[in-house]
Amino acid sequence: DSKIFIRNLEVRCRIGTLPRERTRKQKVMIDLEFPAPVRRPAKTDDLREALNYQAIADCATKFVSMRKKRLVETLADRLASLLLKKFPLRKLSLTVSKPGALKNARTVGVTPDETVPKAQAQHTWRKEQ
């Protein structure tokens, strides 16, 4: 299968552990990648045959913008679970990063070690079970 990717999806949400971080929305960046059949949609040029990446980006944006989480890890976990449940994705590679979280780094983020099979999506991100 071919892959579809969405890079640098910018969303603002309340995230952070420090009180000053929780008073206003901050920017997070989301990268998504997932296998998708492209041969048939490319042949028919019909969106109904394709995986609608606009709908996936819209869902991710709406979900993240409404969240109030302390940890990027929690946000990434919940977003991965939602996308895998809502869309016909067999696998999902996801990165959530928080630009400016450290003074001397461009960004800090969380990404799984490998692509996440749908059956394991709810357990891959959790450190303690």
Buried (B, 14 or more C-beta within 10 A) or exposed (E): EEEBEBEEBEBEBBBBEEEEBBEEEBBBBBBBBBBBEBEEBEEEEEEEBBBBBEEBBEBBBEBBEEBEBBEBBBBBBBBBBBBBEEBEBEBBBBBBBBBEBEEEEEBEBBEBEEBBEEEEBBEBBEEEE
